[in-house]
């Protein structure tokens, strides 16, 4: 049971709110002005103060100074009906200060008093555990990843995320930002999407008139991510001649806008990401060595989905659940379907799985609750990847031969004579091989 | 829209949020009363407050719409 002080000049609101708070099992005292609130806090200790921002004799902020002298300091939840005040309050919020925006629901009060974040809405409640509010997966490799996120989030170290396309690098950047409790925002930019001419302006900002078309001053992403996190996606696609400028900012923690002369101090964690393999970063000369060591203070390898296949049913269920909630439907996977999803190697990783679930959801018969999976999961990109990476060290000759026969048959729509021609073997030999591999039989 | 008009509109929206908040809170109170099998008198009082707040909110919105197009 908590001792709660409710400070608001709207008496109708305090009447109802105190009723609700008492229903929730807490003691409530009510003050309708700053003066009354000050009297209350002198006369007795409170665990939590629900404080209106605008009071007849001043701002609720004035009470904060008085509260700082108390030990133990109560938790404070500001209540405001003014959206403009919301932004300002979010800046002063800390471990003991929070805010609520009217209209308020019981859940808001409950979560404020319990100091737990409120679930977004009842309809959005999910049975899936999202680590750091956004990551799904219970495999060992994901738990190792969570540990790394937790450790690095508590430091200011720059992080480099490495992993194949579609593994969720930006989601992990969000998780690190979330876990760090940084006051500033997460600002994301894609270095591969910017032209050589624009990248300087995007990263460091520009002054008015710096170049043709620079009609006004612009803050760069380093400035926008002040006290927060800057996510540089596809950092290895940044032109080499821009990299010394980036290095200078990383080392000096100061930016100079394009066309400007003034050095502006910046303070943000840089999370960069690349889908290139670590060894190719050096061999392909896509990133300067000095920049690599600045960016990859803490490198994190994100496992591809095929290396955490045990998470596939969980992810497929979670994606389907999201679609069910959005569309008020009740589709479900059968065990056989989940097993089929688990058996595929998902070269496009989580992004490809999500796409496949969405496609299956759209294709499914609304009269039934069963999702219809396509006959083949392969996308044009997965075929290209397969074709390019069909041979790797560790594979047996038998595996390679089997794979070659499979993709040849796919190429010729299952025509065995054409496939045998293409493979340079007789049709009889192809049949013998197919018989031996059994798997290809319909 | 001029800064003055924007400020006036923001203030009116703020005023409309007051009764909306009371509607929300009274509805929560009614839910609690029903969930806890409490006497229904309190729920009826809360329902009357909701009806009155709806009217107040409607008046505020009417003011906003009239002033916006002046």
Interface residues (C-beta under 8 A of the other chain):
Chain A: X10 X12 X13 X16 X17 X19 X20 X23 X81 X82 X83 X84 X102 X103 X104 X105 X106
Chain B: X10 X13 X14 X17 X18 X20 X21 X22 X23 X24 X25 X26 X28 X29 X31 X32 X36 X42 X46 X49
